[in-house]
Amino acid sequence: MLEIDGSMGEGGGQVVRTAVALAALTGTPLRLTHIRAGRPKPGLAAQHCTAVRAVALTCGAEMQGCSIGSTELTFFPGELRCARGEIAIGTAGSIPLVLQAWLPVALATGGAITLSGGTEVQKSPTIDYCAEVLLPVLQAHGARVRMEILNRGYFPRGGGRVRVSVEPSTLRPLDLTVVPPRRGIISCSQGLPEHVAERQAEAAAALLPDYPVEIVRTGGPGTGTSVTTWCGSKGGVALGRRGLPAEKVGRVAAWELLAAIETPGQVDVHMADQLLIYLARAGGRYTAPALSSHAATACALLARFGREVTVSGTSPAVFSA
């Protein structure tokens, strides 16, 4: 059994998500200890438990310690299988982060999952970032995956629902020059006056002229707003909150994308660590603005499972396998 200290590197939920995904893909029994030990609330949160259960669907894993607050988890994967399921996080926990664990494994055998929780959550990519930045990169390399955003969910009520369907896929070596040069702005609001999403969109479009704009207004159990911007394999996101003008939300999302475009590298700093598990499996090469703590942690975890990724350079950092 492979034992991993959950406080290693970045020391957060990424260690859990990446470790269980790699355990399933390699058939390696795993024991995680000191999970999120340095966080204000150590141990597994609802979102992390959901990620573990989602990966377990793909391999019939047996688990011990998969409960909220647990600081130790054992994960015994079985054979990979095509599975379909529906899992509720039970909170406004991030659906995109759960998908980060499930998707690399599901691509091996195919399957489908419907997740309930938060689609736009602080310290997480928005669901639109997944749909418009991550998935097109994977699809350009052979991933056969579809995503349907059924409902949006914002903190603290949640209530979002997302369905993702995958056919068995063999990824080609990563080469970011083949990614279509798409770009756009999505401004979303829920439970708020119509003008909120419009003002967000107008502010973002003022900084990103000629970018196609989509405005999405929904009803649901809670209120919230978001703006996602993208250009190829780089993106920017911003979430609204009480007291923050809608115009500021739009500008922040645009500023984040412009900063990513102006820095060296083919992908933004967030995409860099999300792609590492696919790079390790498919091979290839890409560049990013720098080696972030999240990317360094992912590289260290991959090495523990015998999946080496080479990192060279500093600005840009070059990732290759």
Secondary structure, 3 states (H helix, E strand, C coil): CEEEECCCCCCCHHHHHHHHHHHHHHCCCEEEECCCCCCCCCCCCHHHHHHHHHHHHHHCCEEECCCCCCCCEEEECCCCCCEEEEEECCCCCEHHHHHHHHHHHHHHHCEEEEEEEECECCCCCCHHHHHHHHHHHHHCCCCEEEEEEEECCECCCECEEEEEEEECCCCCCEEHHHCCCCEEEEEEEECCCHHHHHHHHHHHHHHCCCCCEEEEEECCCCCEEEEEEEECCEEEEEECCCCCCHHHHHHHHHHHHHHHHHCCCCCCHHHHHHCHHHHHHHCEEEEECCCCHHHHHHHHHHHHCCCCCEEECCCCEEEEC
